[in-house]
Amino acid sequence: MKKFSSIYAITFDCYGTLIDWESGILSALRPMLLAHGIAPEDDDLLERYARYESQWESPPYRTYREVLRGVVRSMGDAYGFLPSADEEQILERSLSSWKPFEDTLSALQKLQERHMLAVISNIDDDLFAETMRSMGIVFTHVITSLQMRSYKPSRENFLHAIDRLHVEPSHILHVAQSRYHDIPPAKSCGMNTVWINRRGLKSGSGATLPSEATADLELPDLKSLVPLMG
């Protein structure tokens, strides 16, 4: 088991890694779809979300609120209904209520005793602020897609994080659930990487696009990371 005793700073993906976004996505979208007589399987709905989100995050840059509204419109196109203006906002309205995984807060509290903690997230600043308030954790730095006007897997988001932290990338650990969004760009910038396999033995890649990228270490959850940090 690899240990990371030379790490000074830990950067995290947020939604999917710290926050249980798949449960949040399903709880937001399923009532709307049921109201239109549509009841897809969870895996189908999450995989559609992953495809549509990626499409809407392609250039030109749009805010994440716009991306989420676009995802709902794409769902409507796929399932044969026209979302109302109120329905288009269902994901962004629900996002602040998406819950942390049960191990998130205790792990972060332990890790911040000895390390700088930062977030690199495909999110708007105001949406993340609501999430951070609900967690009660203050991160040293928060790098968002809104600040960068680009979405992971862009390397620029990670290079900016390294610059903000003033730490050599070999002394930074990036922790993420999405191999597609996070592991390749973080590794290409010289950062150490941990894949948090939140889906475990579930089939498919859920709400992120599939990827075979290999992190330095795979763990099932955040609490498993704490004893490895020295």
BADREN-371433 format. One record per residue (C-alpha): x, y, z; residue number from 1; residue in one letter. Coordinates in pm, 1 decimal. Example, Ala and Ser with C-alpha at 12.3 -4.5 7.8 and 13.67 -1.06 7.14 Angstrom:
% residues 2
{{1230.0 -450.0 780.0} 1 A}
{{1367.0 -106.0 714.0} 2 S}
% end
This chain:
% residues 230
{{0.0 0.0 0.0} 1 M}
{{152.5 327.9 -111.9} 2 K}
{{193.0 596.1 152.0} 3 K}
{{211.8 967.4 79.2} 4 F}
{{439.7 1099.0 352.7} 5 S}
{{586.2 1377.5 133.5} 6 S}
{{250.9 1537.3 52.7} 7 I}
{{195.8 1897.0 164.7} 8 Y}
{{-136.3 1969.2 -7.9} 9 A}
{{-435.8 1757.1 -106.5} 10 I}
{{-671.2 1864.0 -384.1} 11 T}
{{-1013.6 1708.5 -426.2} 12 F}
{{-1275.6 1671.9 -687.3} 13 D}
{{-1598.8 1756.3 -506.8} 14 C}
{{-1913.0 1616.6 -670.2} 15 Y}
{{-1886.2 1240.1 -681.4} 16 G}
{{-1586.4 1232.0 -445.9} 17 T}
{{-1694.1 1434.8 -142.3} 18 L}
{{-2061.5 1473.9 -232.2} 19 I}
{{-2290.5 1186.0 -329.2} 20 D}
{{-2389.0 1343.2 -658.4} 21 W}
{{-2531.7 1028.3 -816.7} 22 E}
{{-2796.5 1008.8 -544.5} 23 S}
{{-2853.3 1383.2 -587.5} 24 G}
{{-2889.1 1356.3 -963.9} 25 I}
{{-3134.3 1067.2 -939.1} 26 L}
{{-3343.5 1232.1 -667.4} 27 S}
{{-3370.8 1548.3 -878.9} 28 A}
{{-3441.0 1395.1 -1219.3} 29 L}
{{-3656.8 1094.5 -1134.1} 30 R}
{{-3968.7 1283.6 -1010.1} 31 P}
{{-3963.8 1502.6 -1321.7} 32 M}
{{-3935.1 1202.1 -1551.6} 33 L}
{{-4205.3 1010.2 -1364.3} 34 L}
{{-4435.8 1308.9 -1407.0} 35 A}
{{-4390.9 1259.1 -1782.7} 36 H}
{{-4453.7 885.1 -1755.7} 37 G}
{{-4087.1 789.6 -1789.4} 38 I}
{{-3912.9 545.5 -1551.6} 39 A}
{{-3562.1 462.7 -1674.5} 40 P}
{{-3321.2 237.5 -1488.4} 41 E}
{{-3075.5 421.1 -1263.8} 42 D}
{{-2772.9 315.7 -1469.9} 43 D}
{{-2932.3 438.0 -1793.5} 44 D}
{{-3024.4 771.7 -1640.3} 45 L}
{{-2678.2 828.0 -1491.0} 46 L}
{{-2499.5 731.3 -1811.3} 47 E}
{{-2719.6 970.0 -2008.1} 48 R}
{{-2633.3 1240.7 -1757.3} 49 Y}
{{-2261.8 1176.0 -1812.2} 50 A}
{{-2292.5 1201.7 -2191.3} 51 R}
{{-2510.4 1511.0 -2190.4} 52 Y}
{{-2302.0 1691.9 -1927.6} 53 E}
{{-1986.2 1633.4 -2130.9} 54 S}
{{-2155.2 1762.0 -2445.4} 55 Q}
{{-2274.1 2079.2 -2275.4} 56 W}
{{-1932.3 2137.7 -2116.2} 57 E}
{{-1769.8 2144.0 -2460.6} 58 S}
{{-1664.2 2487.6 -2591.3} 59 P}
{{-1785.5 2755.7 -2607.1} 60 P}
{{-1776.9 2794.9 -2229.6} 61 Y}
{{-2109.7 2798.1 -2045.6} 62 R}
{{-2164.6 2835.9 -1672.7} 63 T}
{{-2244.0 2515.8 -1486.0} 64 Y}
{{-2599.0 2641.3 -1430.1} 65 R}
{{-2633.1 2657.1 -1807.1} 66 E}
{{-2478.3 2310.5 -1838.6} 67 V}
{{-2731.3 2166.4 -1592.7} 68 L}
{{-3020.9 2327.3 -1777.6} 69 R}
{{-2880.8 2189.2 -2101.3} 70 G}
{{-2867.2 1840.2 -1950.2} 71 V}
{{-3238.3 1861.8 -1865.8} 72 V}
{{-3319.8 1979.0 -2218.6} 73 R}
{{-3119.8 1686.1 -2358.2} 74 S}
{{-3312.7 1450.6 -2131.2} 75 M}
{{-3633.7 1591.9 -2271.8} 76 G}
{{-3511.5 1541.6 -2629.0} 77 D}
{{-3412.0 1182.1 -2553.1} 78 A}
{{-3732.9 1087.9 -2377.2} 79 Y}
{{-3972.3 1287.2 -2597.5} 80 G}
{{-4093.7 1581.4 -2389.1} 81 F}
{{-4026.5 1955.1 -2368.4} 82 L}
{{-3914.4 2059.5 -2017.9} 83 P}
{{-4079.6 2368.1 -1875.7} 84 S}
{{-3867.4 2663.1 -1763.1} 85 A}
{{-3918.2 2545.0 -1404.4} 86 D}
{{-3812.5 2189.3 -1490.9} 87 E}
{{-3497.2 2313.8 -1663.7} 88 E}
{{-3377.2 2447.8 -1328.4} 89 Q}
{{-3444.2 2128.8 -1132.1} 90 I}
{{-3079.8 2018.0 -1108.2} 91 L}
{{-2934.4 2353.5 -1006.3} 92 E}
{{-3207.3 2403.2 -745.2} 93 R}
{{-3141.7 2062.6 -592.4} 94 S}
{{-2761.0 2078.7 -591.2} 95 L}
{{-2728.6 2253.6 -254.7} 96 S}
{{-2918.6 1964.0 -92.4} 97 S}
{{-2686.2 1691.5 -227.1} 98 W}
{{-2532.1 1524.6 77.8} 99 K}
{{-2169.3 1441.6 159.5} 100 P}
{{-2078.8 1074.2 173.9} 101 F}
{{-2088.5 949.8 531.2} 102 E}
{{-1707.9 943.6 560.9} 103 D}
{{-1641.8 1281.8 396.8} 104 T}
{{-1652.8 1522.9 688.3} 105 L}
{{-1459.6 1312.5 937.8} 106 S}
{{-1188.7 1236.6 679.8} 107 A}
{{-1151.5 1601.6 579.8} 108 L}
{{-1132.2 1710.2 942.3} 109 Q}
{{-848.7 1464.3 1003.5} 110 K}
{{-663.6 1548.4 683.0} 111 L}
{{-674.4 1924.5 735.9} 112 Q}
{{-487.0 1886.2 1065.1} 113 E}
{{-163.6 1829.7 869.2} 114 R}
{{-231.3 1929.3 507.8} 115 H}
{{-360.1 2217.6 302.0} 116 M}
{{-688.9 2114.4 141.9} 117 L}
{{-816.7 2252.2 -187.8} 118 A}
{{-1094.2 2176.0 -435.1} 119 V}
{{-1078.6 2162.0 -815.1} 120 I}
{{-1436.5 2138.3 -935.1} 121 S}
{{-1650.9 2172.9 -1245.6} 122 N}
{{-1891.5 2410.2 -1075.2} 123 I}
{{-1995.5 2774.9 -1043.8} 124 D}
{{-1863.8 2966.7 -743.7} 125 D}
{{-2206.4 3038.6 -593.1} 126 D}
{{-2320.5 2678.0 -625.5} 127 L}
{{-2005.6 2552.5 -453.3} 128 F}
{{-2043.0 2810.9 -177.5} 129 A}
{{-2376.2 2651.9 -85.4} 130 E}
{{-2214.0 2307.7 -72.5} 131 T}
{{-1921.1 2431.3 137.7} 132 M}
{{-2158.5 2591.7 389.5} 133 R}
{{-2345.8 2263.5 424.9} 134 S}
{{-2019.8 2072.2 486.0} 135 M}
{{-1875.3 2321.3 733.3} 136 G}
{{-1523.4 2273.6 591.8} 137 I}
{{-1313.3 2572.9 483.3} 138 V}
{{-1072.6 2487.4 201.3} 139 F}
{{-744.9 2673.9 153.9} 140 T}
{{-825.3 2724.4 -214.6} 141 H}
{{-1122.0 2653.9 -439.6} 142 V}
{{-1063.0 2639.6 -815.7} 143 I}
{{-1383.6 2629.6 -1018.2} 144 T}
{{-1466.9 2600.8 -1384.1} 145 S}
{{-1624.6 2946.4 -1359.2} 146 L}
{{-1290.5 3098.4 -1255.9} 147 Q}
{{-1105.9 2912.6 -1530.5} 148 M}
{{-1380.9 2931.2 -1793.1} 149 R}
{{-1295.2 2572.2 -1876.1} 150 S}
{{-1397.5 2230.5 -1752.9} 151 Y}
{{-1195.9 1932.8 -1639.3} 152 K}
{{-1033.1 1732.4 -1793.6} 153 P}
{{-857.0 2054.1 -1902.8} 154 S}
{{-498.7 2063.1 -1769.7} 155 R}
{{-530.1 2437.9 -1717.4} 156 E}
{{-753.4 2389.7 -1415.0} 157 N}
{{-486.0 2174.7 -1248.8} 158 F}
{{-194.8 2399.0 -1346.8} 159 L}
{{-381.0 2693.1 -1194.9} 160 H}
{{-431.6 2495.6 -873.8} 161 A}
{{-59.0 2421.1 -852.7} 162 I}
{{17.6 2789.4 -901.8} 163 D}
{{-232.2 2893.4 -632.4} 164 R}
{{-98.0 2642.9 -381.9} 165 L}
{{269.1 2742.8 -432.8} 166 H}
{{361.4 2375.3 -389.0} 167 V}
{{560.9 2156.4 -625.0} 168 E}
{{325.0 1911.1 -798.5} 169 P}
{{522.7 1614.2 -664.6} 170 S}
{{412.1 1725.5 -315.1} 171 H}
{{42.9 1749.7 -410.8} 172 I}
{{-205.1 1462.3 -400.5} 173 L}
{{-518.0 1484.2 -614.3} 174 H}
{{-811.0 1272.9 -496.8} 175 V}
{{-1103.5 1202.7 -726.3} 176 A}
{{-1382.6 962.8 -812.8} 177 Q}
{{-1388.2 1046.2 -1185.2} 178 S}
{{-1102.5 883.3 -1372.3} 179 R}
{{-1219.8 1061.7 -1688.5} 180 Y}
{{-1220.9 1417.4 -1551.3} 181 H}
{{-933.2 1407.5 -1305.4} 182 D}
{{-671.4 1135.7 -1321.1} 183 I}
{{-510.8 1199.6 -1665.7} 184 P}
{{-477.4 1579.2 -1631.4} 185 P}
{{-355.2 1560.1 -1271.6} 186 A}
{{-91.3 1300.7 -1360.7} 187 K}
{{17.6 1497.9 -1667.6} 188 S}
{{87.1 1794.4 -1437.5} 189 C}
{{307.9 1582.3 -1210.2} 190 G}
{{60.8 1541.2 -924.5} 191 M}
{{16.3 1220.8 -727.4} 192 N}
{{-328.5 1069.0 -773.7} 193 T}
{{-578.6 855.8 -584.8} 194 V}
{{-893.0 715.5 -742.5} 195 W}
{{-1177.9 689.0 -490.9} 196 I}
{{-1387.4 409.5 -639.0} 197 N}
{{-1719.9 515.4 -490.9} 198 R}
{{-1916.6 286.2 -723.2} 199 R}
{{-1738.7 -24.5 -597.2} 200 G}
{{-1860.1 -331.7 -784.4} 201 L}
{{-2150.4 -157.5 -958.0} 202 K}
{{-2154.2 -199.4 -1334.4} 203 S}
{{-2085.1 91.8 -1568.9} 204 G}
{{-1925.8 426.8 -1494.7} 205 S}
{{-2231.7 603.7 -1357.5} 206 G}
{{-2253.9 981.0 -1396.2} 207 A}
{{-1902.6 1015.9 -1542.4} 208 T}
{{-1777.5 907.4 -1882.4} 209 L}
{{-1587.1 577.1 -1884.1} 210 P}
{{-1208.8 582.9 -1859.9} 211 S}
{{-933.3 327.5 -1813.4} 212 E}
{{-692.4 582.5 -1665.3} 213 A}
{{-481.7 442.2 -1382.0} 214 T}
{{-419.8 639.2 -1064.3} 215 A}
{{-124.2 584.3 -831.1} 216 D}
{{-362.9 422.0 -585.9} 217 L}
{{-725.0 302.4 -578.9} 218 E}
{{-926.1 325.5 -257.3} 219 L}
{{-1293.3 253.4 -184.4} 220 P}
{{-1356.1 567.2 21.5} 221 D}
{{-1198.7 870.9 186.3} 222 L}
{{-1161.3 719.4 531.1} 223 K}
{{-915.4 468.7 381.7} 224 S}
{{-692.4 760.8 279.6} 225 L}
{{-646.0 908.8 625.5} 226 V}
{{-400.2 650.3 769.0} 227 P}
{{-189.8 665.7 451.4} 228 L}
{{-111.0 1033.7 489.5} 229 M}
{{151.8 992.5 759.0} 230 G}
% end
